[in-house]
Amino acid sequence: MSDEVVLLDTFVSVFGMRVRIALAEKGIQYEYKEEDLMNKSHLLLQMNPIHKKIPVLIHNGKPICESLIIVEYIDEVWKDKSPPLMPSDPYKRAHARFWADYIGKKIYDGGKKIWTTKVEDQEAANKEFIECLKVLEEELGDKPYFDGESFGFVDLALIPYYSWFPAYEKFGKFSIEPECPKFVAWAKRCMQKENVSKYLSDPDKIYDFVVMLRQRMGIA
């Protein structure tokens, strides 16, 4: 009996992109169901009644929620399929989880602050975001990827945000690459992987989505 895999997601979600990349890396076939977050489906509310958020991976009728938990689940369930997404060493796994958690807490909030902040606070929001990227640059060091020579868990957790960079730069009226060239070089390296570039959302569509959100929030 083959696995039945369904992904509830929406195209702009950095969290959903993580799961799409993980499934692609493992070569898992799945059914994709686009969710309208302004009119959530009965299936989404049934599968994630606590948070009512995407992404949700439904594997043989059972839901798994929260993107990084889903990625680890994919790695464990399909461990016979290469490449591994998590390091095999327990310390390195803990280290990877730490940085994925940092990304979730700092990069998401920092990016959102850029396009929701008031004009007078814009420079501070931009600076805070750049400082977080510089912390990640330091952790990356001279390695091709965060875990070393191979694309892995931390890279997968972080690279979806790159598709949001053009929106951040337009609304923040600043440029990221001159401030963080090593970070952008890493992102471009990741984008050379088909399983990354194919499943990251179109930056132009993300920009249009942010414009719509700003209008709904009453931001000029």
C-alpha positions as CSV (number, residue, x, y, z in Angstrom):
1,M,0.0,0.0,0.0
2,S,1.5,3.4,-1.1
3,D,1.6,6.4,1.2
4,E,-1.1,9.0,0.9
5,V,0.5,12.4,1.4
6,V,-1.4,15.7,1.3
7,L,0.0,19.2,2.0
8,L,-2.3,22.0,3.0
9,D,-0.4,25.2,2.3
10,T,-0.4,28.6,0.7
11,F,2.0,29.8,-2.0
12,V,3.6,32.8,0.0
13,S,4.3,30.9,3.2
14,V,7.9,30.5,4.1
15,F,6.8,27.7,6.4
16,G,5.1,25.9,3.6
17,M,8.1,26.4,1.3
18,R,10.2,24.5,3.9
19,V,7.9,21.5,3.6
20,R,7.8,21.6,-0.2
21,I,11.6,21.6,-0.4
22,A,11.9,18.8,2.1
23,L,9.4,16.6,0.2
24,A,11.2,17.4,-3.0
25,E,14.6,16.5,-1.5
26,K,13.2,13.1,-0.5
27,G,11.4,12.6,-3.8
28,I,8.0,12.2,-2.1
29,Q,4.9,12.4,-4.2
30,Y,2.0,14.4,-2.6
31,E,-1.2,16.2,-3.3
32,Y,-1.0,20.0,-2.9
33,K,-4.0,21.9,-1.6
34,E,-3.8,25.6,-1.7
35,E,-5.5,27.3,1.3
36,D,-7.2,30.7,1.3
37,L,-6.2,32.0,4.7
38,M,-9.1,34.4,4.7
39,N,-11.5,31.6,4.1
40,K,-10.0,28.5,5.7
41,S,-11.2,25.1,4.5
42,H,-13.1,22.7,6.7
43,L,-10.2,20.2,6.2
44,L,-7.6,22.7,7.6
45,L,-9.8,23.4,10.6
46,Q,-10.3,19.7,11.1
47,M,-6.6,18.8,10.7
48,N,-5.2,21.7,12.8
49,P,-7.9,22.7,15.2
50,I,-5.5,24.2,17.7
51,H,-3.7,26.8,15.6
52,K,-5.8,26.6,12.5
53,K,-2.6,27.4,10.4
54,I,-0.7,26.0,7.5
55,P,1.3,24.1,6.6
56,V,-0.3,20.8,7.6
57,L,1.1,17.5,6.2
58,I,-1.5,14.7,6.2
59,H,0.1,11.3,6.0
60,N,-2.3,8.4,5.6
61,G,-5.0,10.5,7.2
62,K,-3.0,11.7,10.1
63,P,-2.0,15.4,10.4
64,I,1.4,16.7,11.3
65,C,1.6,20.5,12.1
66,E,4.3,23.1,12.4
67,S,6.9,23.3,9.6
68,L,10.1,22.3,11.4
69,I,8.3,19.4,13.1
70,I,7.0,18.3,9.6
71,V,10.5,18.5,8.1
72,E,11.9,16.3,10.9
73,Y,9.0,13.9,10.5
74,I,9.7,13.6,6.7
75,D,13.3,12.9,7.5
76,E,12.5,10.2,10.0
77,V,9.6,8.5,8.1
78,W,11.5,8.4,4.8
79,K,15.0,7.9,6.3
80,D,15.8,5.3,3.6
81,K,15.6,8.1,1.0
82,S,18.6,10.4,0.4
83,P,19.6,13.0,1.3
84,P,19.3,13.1,5.1
85,L,17.9,16.5,6.2
86,M,19.2,16.4,9.8
87,P,22.7,15.6,10.9
88,S,23.3,12.1,12.3
89,D,25.3,13.3,15.3
90,P,23.1,14.2,18.3
91,Y,25.1,17.3,19.1
92,K,24.9,18.6,15.5
93,R,21.1,17.9,15.5
94,A,20.7,20.0,18.6
95,H,22.9,22.7,17.1
96,A,20.8,22.7,13.9
97,R,17.5,22.9,16.0
98,F,18.9,25.9,17.9
99,W,19.6,27.8,14.7
100,A,16.3,26.9,13.1
101,D,14.6,28.2,16.2
102,Y,16.7,31.4,16.0
103,I,15.5,31.9,12.4
104,G,11.9,31.3,13.3
105,K,12.0,33.9,16.1
106,K,14.3,36.5,14.6
107,I,14.0,36.5,10.8
108,Y,10.3,36.1,10.6
109,D,9.5,38.9,13.1
110,G,12.3,41.1,11.8
111,G,11.1,40.8,8.2
112,K,7.5,41.4,9.1
113,K,8.5,44.5,11.1
114,I,10.1,46.0,7.9
115,W,6.9,46.0,6.0
116,T,4.5,46.9,8.8
117,T,6.5,49.6,10.6
118,K,5.9,53.3,10.6
119,V,8.1,55.6,8.5
120,E,9.8,57.1,11.5
121,D,10.8,53.6,12.8
122,Q,11.9,52.2,9.4
123,E,15.6,52.7,9.8
124,A,15.6,50.9,13.1
125,A,13.6,48.0,11.7
126,N,16.0,47.7,8.8
127,K,19.0,47.8,11.1
128,E,17.6,45.1,13.4
129,F,17.0,42.8,10.5
130,I,20.5,43.3,9.1
131,E,22.0,42.6,12.5
132,C,20.1,39.2,12.6
133,L,21.5,38.3,9.2
134,K,25.0,39.2,10.3
135,V,24.6,36.8,13.2
136,L,23.7,34.1,10.7
137,E,26.7,35.1,8.5
138,E,29.0,34.5,11.4
139,E,27.5,31.1,12.1
140,L,27.9,30.2,8.4
141,G,31.5,31.3,8.4
142,D,33.3,30.0,5.3
143,K,31.2,26.9,4.9
144,P,29.2,26.4,1.7
145,Y,26.1,25.5,3.8
146,F,25.3,25.7,7.5
147,D,26.0,22.1,8.2
148,G,29.2,22.1,6.1
149,E,29.4,20.7,2.5
150,S,25.8,19.7,2.1
151,F,22.4,21.5,2.1
152,G,20.6,20.6,5.3
153,F,18.1,21.4,8.0
154,V,19.2,25.0,8.8
155,D,19.6,25.9,5.1
156,L,16.1,24.5,4.5
157,A,14.7,26.5,7.4
158,L,16.2,29.7,6.2
159,I,16.2,29.8,2.4
160,P,12.4,30.5,2.0
161,Y,12.9,33.9,3.4
162,Y,15.1,34.8,0.5
163,S,12.0,34.9,-1.7
164,W,10.7,37.7,0.5
165,F,13.9,39.8,0.3
166,P,12.7,41.9,-2.7
167,A,9.6,42.9,-0.8
168,Y,11.6,43.7,2.3
169,E,13.9,45.9,0.3
170,K,11.1,47.8,-1.5
171,F,9.2,48.6,1.6
172,G,12.3,49.2,3.7
173,K,14.0,51.2,1.0
174,F,17.3,49.6,1.6
175,S,19.6,46.9,0.0
176,I,20.6,43.7,1.8
177,E,23.5,42.5,-0.3
178,P,26.0,45.3,0.4
179,E,25.4,44.7,4.1
180,C,25.4,40.9,4.0
181,P,27.3,39.7,0.9
182,K,28.2,36.4,2.4
183,F,24.6,35.7,3.3
184,V,23.4,36.6,-0.2
185,A,26.1,34.4,-1.7
186,W,24.9,31.5,0.4
187,A,21.3,32.1,-0.8
188,K,22.3,32.2,-4.4
189,R,24.2,28.9,-3.9
190,C,21.1,27.3,-2.5
191,M,19.0,28.7,-5.4
192,Q,21.2,26.7,-7.8
193,K,19.5,23.6,-6.4
194,E,16.4,22.7,-8.4
195,N,14.6,21.5,-5.4
196,V,15.0,25.0,-3.9
197,S,14.4,27.3,-6.8
198,K,11.4,25.3,-8.0
199,Y,9.6,25.5,-4.7
200,L,10.3,29.0,-3.6
201,S,7.5,31.4,-4.4
202,D,7.7,34.2,-7.1
203,P,9.0,37.3,-5.3
204,D,6.6,39.5,-7.5
205,K,3.6,37.5,-6.2
206,I,4.9,37.9,-2.7
207,Y,5.2,41.7,-3.2
208,D,1.6,41.9,-4.5
209,F,0.5,39.8,-1.5
210,V,2.3,42.2,1.0
211,V,0.7,45.2,-0.8
212,M,-2.7,43.6,-0.2
213,L,-1.9,42.9,3.5
214,R,-0.7,46.5,4.0
215,Q,-3.9,47.8,2.5
216,R,-6.0,45.7,4.8
217,M,-4.0,46.9,7.8
218,G,-4.4,50.5,6.7
219,I,-0.7,51.0,6.1
220,A,0.0,53.6,3.4
